Amino acid sequence: MKLSLKFFPIKDLFYSIFPTIGTYGGYINDVAPRLFPSLWVALSIGLIGSVILAIIFYLDNIRNYKKSLAEVLAIGYFMNFTGRLGKLLKTKRPIEFSFPDQTVSITSDKISVEVGLPVNLNSLVRYAERVEQQTQIVYVREFSMSEPYWLRAKMENGRLVIYEFPRTLFSLSKYLQKDFADQASATKNSREIYSFFSKKIEQLRIEYSSEISVDRLNFRNI
């Protein structure tokens, strides 16, 4: 991520770090006057320490920003896709799925969902391509909604297997353009951000475990 004043701890410098430089200087001179015989030496050391702390705060602010962004995407994805599917699979009445060439009515005990959680951008792209090649777009209508929504699925030995993955992660390049400037940096930087995403998904799975069908949602790292 490129240098940005948005993440620079300016308030911390003015209200916390800078006012203590003189205090540190006086303390150092009182405790170790031989090591720091000059007030300017003590002040310089205090200033250097302040700069180091500012850099640490800056990097921590960037990390927190990335974590918050990943968690917001995770919450949105879970509520709109994973959580919705989990609730749908708890119903006992047949669910209607519309394939391009047929409509299938099937009970939830014959439905399973694989949710791929990528470790980096490369794995997300590979998984997305494989799912698109091996599955079809299927429309499902919930009784609580007037409009159907689509997902990727296929029939295997009389069972409906749904394949899901967080497409929302593709939008990260719009918010973190520097981190996704080229393939090498995207692969490296996406690993940490995707880790934040997966950890938040795990928290949500635990939080909503009473509302979704945990047994039929198979989460796996891809």
Disulfide bonds with the S-S distance in Angstrom:
none
